[in-house]
Structures are given as structure tokens and as C-alpha cells.
Amino acid sequence: MINKSNLKVIIVSDVNQRDGIGIEIWEKDKLIIEIFRDDSKKSREVTTYKKDISLDLVEYAIDCFKKEIPNKFLD
């Protein structure tokens, strides 16, 4: 079980290096995981910034992504 009170979910967009939108999950002041919908590549990508991430946290991140980010790619 994860302690959600230590986590912050931020919705992010990027149009410079990538073209899309996603979420970042921060634990205190450290970025832990990002899930990004890249509209230019028509893909969804997960980037981890911590070596060991619990499955509970990964599932939480996916749930947040699905709730916050539209599934449809933009042109």
C-alpha cells in the first residue's frame, strides 16, 4: 500500500521536445514517475526517475493518468 499523502500528481504538457500531455508523480521534492501521451508519435510512455518503484505506485500512476488525460491523440 502506498502513502498518497506524500505524493503530488501534476499534469504536464510539452510542445518543445515532445508534443503531448501527461502526469508526473512527485514524492516530496523528487520526481518519481511520468506517464506521457506523445501526440506526435501516437504513443503513451512511462519514464521512471527512481530505481525501484512499487507495483502499487505504478498502478496508482496509471489510474491517475487514465482519469486526468484524454485517451484520444491530437493532430
C-alpha positions as CSV (number, residue, x, y, z in Angstrom):
1,M,0.0,0.0,0.0
2,I,1.3,3.5,-0.9
3,N,1.1,6.6,1.3
4,K,-0.7,9.0,-1.1
5,S,-0.3,11.9,1.4
6,N,3.4,12.1,0.4
7,L,2.6,12.2,-3.3
8,K,1.7,15.0,-5.6
9,V,0.3,14.5,-9.1
10,I,1.0,17.2,-11.6
11,I,-0.5,17.5,-15.1
12,V,2.2,18.5,-17.5
13,S,2.4,19.4,-21.2
14,D,5.3,19.7,-23.5
15,V,5.4,21.2,-27.0
16,N,9.1,21.8,-27.3
17,Q,10.9,18.5,-27.2
18,R,7.8,16.4,-27.4
19,D,4.2,17.1,-28.4
20,G,1.7,16.0,-25.8
21,I,0.4,15.9,-22.3
22,G,0.9,13.7,-19.2
23,I,1.3,13.4,-15.5
24,E,4.2,13.5,-13.1
25,I,4.1,12.0,-9.7
26,W,6.4,13.6,-7.1
27,E,7.2,12.3,-3.7
28,K,8.1,15.3,-1.5
29,D,10.6,17.1,-3.8
30,K,11.6,14.2,-6.0
31,L,10.1,13.2,-9.3
32,I,9.3,9.5,-9.2
33,I,7.4,8.6,-12.4
34,E,6.0,10.3,-15.5
35,I,3.4,8.9,-17.9
36,F,3.2,10.9,-21.1
37,R,0.9,10.8,-24.2
38,D,3.0,11.8,-27.1
39,D,0.7,13.0,-29.9
40,S,3.4,13.3,-32.5
41,K,4.4,9.6,-32.0
42,K,0.9,8.4,-31.2
43,S,2.3,6.6,-28.1
44,R,2.0,6.6,-24.4
45,E,5.3,6.3,-22.5
46,V,6.3,5.7,-18.9
47,T,9.5,7.1,-17.5
48,T,10.8,6.2,-14.1
49,Y,13.1,8.5,-12.1
50,K,13.7,6.2,-9.2
51,K,15.3,2.7,-9.5
52,D,12.8,0.7,-7.5
53,I,9.1,1.7,-7.8
54,S,6.4,-0.5,-6.2
55,L,3.7,-2.0,-8.3
56,D,1.2,-0.2,-6.2
57,L,2.7,3.2,-7.2
58,V,2.9,2.2,-10.9
59,E,-0.8,1.2,-10.8
60,Y,-1.7,4.4,-9.0
61,A,0.1,6.4,-11.6
62,I,-1.7,4.6,-14.4
63,D,-5.1,5.2,-12.7
64,C,-4.3,8.9,-12.3
65,F,-3.2,9.1,-16.0
66,K,-6.4,7.5,-17.2
67,K,-8.5,9.8,-15.1
68,E,-6.7,13.0,-16.0
69,I,-5.5,12.6,-19.5
70,P,-7.8,12.1,-22.5
71,N,-7.2,8.9,-24.4
72,K,-7.5,10.4,-27.9
73,F,-4.4,11.6,-29.6
74,L,-4.4,15.1,-31.1
75,D,-3.2,16.0,-34.5
